[in-house]
C-alpha cells in the first residue's frame, strides 16, 4: 500500500513538471487547449496546485473545507520578510555609520540634535578635536560617568548585573550606562528610559567599542553630549556657561560640567546649588587622582 501511494505521488509530480513546462512554453495560446491547473494530493490531506509557473497550496481544515494559499504572498510571509529586512537594516546601518565615524573629518550628530532640527528649535554645537579639550575636563567626565571606560568593552557587566538584580528585587535602580552606551544611545536611540532601549543599547555599545578607538569614541561623546537645552558638545557648553573655550576650563569649571551630564536640563553649571557644589568638589578630587584610569585617552 505504501509503495503504491509513493509511486502515485511520484507520477503526480512528474505530471506536474510536464504540465508546467508545457504551459510555460505555450502561455500565448488559448487557455482552453491546456489544463489550467493540476492538483497533487499530499500526505497531510492538502493539495499542491501548479498553475503555469505559480505554486499554491490548497489547505484543508478539519471540516473538509479548503482554501488556496500563495506562500510568497501570504500576510505572514510578507510580515516575515519585512521583519527580516528590518533586522538587517538595524544591524547594517550602525555598522556603516560607525565605520564612517572613524574618519576624523566627519562630525556626527545625535538624535536629539536631529529632533531639534526637525522641530526648528535650533541648537548650538561647535566641534573640537580631543586635543583641543582640557585634559582636566576629560578626566572629570570619565570619573563622573564611567571610571572603567578604558577597561571594559562597551558594557560594565558588573554594574549592569547589579541594576538588573535591584530591578528584580523591586529596589530603586541606579544608572549603569557607560560612556560607550551613552554614545550609542545619543547616536542611534531615543532618550526616554525603558528596558527596550536599554536592551538595544547593549549590542550597540559592544558594536561601537569594536569599531571606534577609545580616543575617537571619547571625542564623539564630548561633542554630542547635551549640556543644557539646545547646548551640545563641550565647546558650546564652555562658551555658553563660562565664556571660555573647552581648552581653558579650570578644574572646578570642568567638575561642574561633568556633574551636569546626568541631568543637563535641571542642573546649571554656571549656577550650582549646594548639592551640585558637593558633587563637583568630590569629582575634582577624583579627577586629580585619575592616573591609569584615563590612560587610554591621554
N, C-alpha and C positions, 0 to 999 in steps of 0.2 A: 504493500500500500504506500509506504514511504517513497519507494523508488518510482512508482507511477506518478505520485504528486510532484516529486522533484523533476522528473522528465517533463511533466506538463508545464511546470514553471519555466524550465529552460526553453521549451518550444515557444512559450508565450513571449519570452524575452527576445528570442530570435525573430519572431514575427514582428515585434515592435521595432526592432532595428531595421528590418526590411521596409516596413511602412514609413518609418521616419525618413530613410534615405529617399524613398520614392516620393513622399510628399514634399520634401525639401527641394528635390530636383524639378518637380513639376508643379510648383505652387502657382505658376501663372495660368495653368489650365483650369478648366471648370472644376469646382469642388465636387460636383456630382459624379465625376468619374472615379473618385477615390474615396475610401472611407475617411471620415473627418476625425476619427479618434479610435484608439484601441485601448481596451481595459484588460489589465492583467491582475488576477487575484493574488493577494499577498497572504502570508501565513497568519496574519492577525485579523483577517476578515476585511481589510481595507483594499482599495484598488489603486493601481498606478495608471494614470492616463497620459498617453503621449499624443499630443496634437501638433503636427508639424514638428517644430523644434522646441516646443514648450512642454514642460513636465508639470503635472498637477497631481495631487494626491486626493483620492476620494476617501474621506474618513467617515466611518460608521460609528454611531453610538449604540448603546445597549438596546434601544428600541428598533434598531434596524434602519433608522434614518441616517442619511449621509449628506455631506457637502464637500465641494471641491475646494482645496486649499492650494494656493501657489506659494511654495515655501519662500521664494525670493521676494514676494510682495506682501506677505502677511504682516500685520501690525507688530507682532512680536519680533519678526525678522528685521523690520525697519528700526524698531527700538534698540535691538541688539547692535545693529550696525552703527547707529548714532552713538550708543554708549561706548562702543569700541573706539570710534572716531574721537569722541570727547576725551577718552583716556589717553589716546596717542597725542592729541594736542596738548593736554595737561602735562604730559611728560616731556615732549619735544620743545615746546615754546620756552619754558625756563632754561633748558639746556642751551638753546640757540642764543637767547638773550644774555645769559651769564657768560657764554663764550665771547660775545661781543663786548661785554662789560670789562673783560680783561684788558682791553685796549685803553691806554691812559687818556686818549683824547675824546673818549665817549663819556658823557656825563649823564648817568641815569636819573630818572625822576621817580618819585614814589607814587603810589596810588592816591594818596591824599593830595599831592600836588596836581595830579590829573583831574581829581574831583574839583579842586579849586578853579582849574582852567575851564572845565565843562560848565560850572555854575557861575562863571565870570566873576569869581571872588578875587582872583589875583593872588600872587604870593611873592615873597622876597627870598631868593636863593642865589648866592654868589659862590660859585665853585672855587675851591682852593685845593691844591695838592697837599699831600700829607706833610711834606717838608715845609709848608707854609703855615702849619698849625703848631701852636706852642706844645712842646712835649709834656708840659705840666697838665694841659687840658686833656691830652691823650691818656696820661696816667690816671687823672681824676675820673674820666669816663669809664676806664676799664675797672678801676677799683670800686666804682659805684654800681656798674651794670653787670660786669662779667669778669671777675678776678681770674677765672680759669680759661680765659679766651685763648691763650697760647697753648693750652694743654689738651683741649678737647677737640673733637672732630665735628663741631657744629652744634652738638647737643650735650648738655651736662646731665647725664643719665641719673646720677645720684640725686640731684635736685629735683629732676622730673619725677622720679620714683617717690620721693617724699611728698610731692604735691598730689600725686595720684592716691597715695595712701591716706593723706589727710582728707581728700575729697570723698573717698570711700567711707571713712570713719565719720563723715559729717562735720569735720572741723573746718575752720577758716583756712583757706589756702593762701599761700604767698607766691609771688612770681618766680618762675623758673626759666624764663626766656633768656637765652644767651644773646650776645650781640649778633651772632650769626643768625639766630632765629628772628630777631627783631629786623635785621636787614632783609631777610627773605619775606617777612610779613610786609614790610614797607614797600618792597618792590612788586609783590605779586598778590597780596591778600588784602582783606578789609581790616578795619581797626577794632570793631566790636568784639568783645570776648565771647568765646564759645568753644566747646570741646571739638567741634568740627574744624574750626580754624586752627586750634592747637594741633589736631591730628594732621592737618595739611602742612603746618609749619615744620614738623619733624623731618619728613623726607626732603622738603625744600631746603632746609638748613643743611642737611647732610650733603645734598647736591651742590649747594652754594660753597660749602667748605672744600669740596673736592675740586671745584673748577676755579675758584678765586684764591689767589695767595692771600695770606693774612694781612699784609700791608694794604693791598688793594681793597680788601673787604672792609678794613677799618676806614680807609679813605672814603669809600662809598657811604658807609654808615654815618660818618660825621658830616657828610654833605647832603643827606636826605632826611636826617632826624628832625623831628619837629621841636622847636624851642619857643612856641607861642603861636597864637592864631595867625596863620599866613607867614610864619617865620620858619624857614627850613635851612638847615646847614649851619655849621658853627661860625662861618664868617658873617653871615647875615645876623646871627644871634649876637655875636660880639659887637657888631656895629650898632645894632638896634638897642641893646641893653646897656652897653658900656662905652659906646663911641670909640672903640679901639678895634684894631684888626685882630684876627684869631692868633696871629703870631706874637702879639704883645699882651696877651692876657696875663694878669697876675695870678699867683697860686690861689688866692681867695676868690677871685672872679671865676677862675676855672672850676673851682669847687662848687660855686653857686650854679654855674651852668650844668655841671654834672648831676647835681641832686635835683635839678629841674626836670630832667628827662622822664622820670616815671609819671609825671602829671604836668605836662607843659602848659595846659590850658589854665590850670588853677595857680600853679607856682610861678612867681615872678622873680627871676634872679636879681633884678635891679631893686626890688623892694622885698627883701626876705623877712619873714616872720621869725619868731624865736625858735620854733621847731626847725625851720629851714636853716637858721644860723648854726644850730647844734649839729645838724647833719653835715653842713659844709665844713665845720671845724674837724669833725671826725674824718671826713673824706680827705681833707687836706693832709692830715697826718698819715693816712694810709697811702696817699699818692707819693709822699716823700719817701716812704719805705717800700715802694713797689718792687724795685730791684728786678729779679729774674721774672717776675710775673708779667712784665711788659717787654721782655727781651725780643719777642717775635716782631714787634713793630718799631723798635728803636734801633 
